[in-house]
Amino acid sequence: MRIIATSLCLLILTVFALPVWADDFRCPNGNLVSTGQSISEVKLKCDPPSSKVRLSKRTIEWTYNQGQHKFVYYLVFNNGTLTEIRSGSFGR
């Protein structure tokens, strides 16, 4: 019985440790952006990101780290379009 309880706890912790994908992101200034919007639209609506990284010739990732009490968000743009919004762990 103890092995089952331990396995269940590990499974639950693993699920919560995985990144979460979403279709919308609430910018630090309160505006809402969604997948499918252009990088220009997101740039107009949101504050500048904490960092920008070019992952490939066509893929850019913006990171929004809003501090230790909020989750870090990653906005991924492919060919100039927001295609993926992920949340990670708490920021720093």
N, C-alpha and C positions, 0 to 999 in steps of 0.2 A: 504494500500500500504506500509505503514511504517513497518508493521509486516512482510510482505513478504521480504522486504529488510533486515531487521534485521535477519530473519531466514536464508536467503541466506548467509549473512556475517558469521553467526555462523557455518553454514555447511562448508563453505570454510576454516575457521580457524581450524575446527575439522579435516578436511582432511589433512591439512598441518602439524598438530600436531602429526599425526600418524607416527610410524616408517616406513621406506621404506626398502623393501627387494630387494636384488640384487644378481646376479650370480657371479660377479667379485668384487675384492677389489684391489685397488692400494695401495700397502704397502708404508709406509713413505719413504723407500729407492728407490721407483719407480718401483719395481717389481710388477707383476700382479699375483694374485692367484684367483682360481675359485672354486666353489662348486664341490665336487667330488674328490678333491685332498686330500692326506693323511696329517695328522698332521706333519709328518716328512718333507714332501715337503714344506708345508707352513713355517715351522720353518727354513728351509734352505733359502727360498726366502725372508722372511720378517724380519724386525727388531723385537726384543722382544716386546711383547705387554705391555701396561701400567699396566694391571692386568690380572690375570687368576683366574677363579672361577670354581670349580667343582659343577655342578648343580645336578648331580646324579652319580651313579656308572659308567655310560657309556657316560655321557655328560659333556663337558667342554666348557666354554665360555671365549674367549679372548677379551679384550677390548683395542681398540686403541683410545686414547684421544690425539689428536695432537694440542690442544690449542683452545683458544676462537674464532678463526676465521675459524675453520674447524669443520666438523661434527665428532661426536664420532661414531666409527664403532664397531660392535659386530660380532665376528666370532664364530659360534657354531659348535662344533665337536661332532658327535655321533659315537661311536665305532671307533674312530681314523680317521674319515673322515669328511671333511668340508661339512656340510649340509645346513648351513644357514648363510647369510651375511645380517646384518641389519644396517641401519644408524639411529642415534638418533638426539638429539639436538646438538647445538654447544658445544664444549668442554670448559674446564676451564683452 
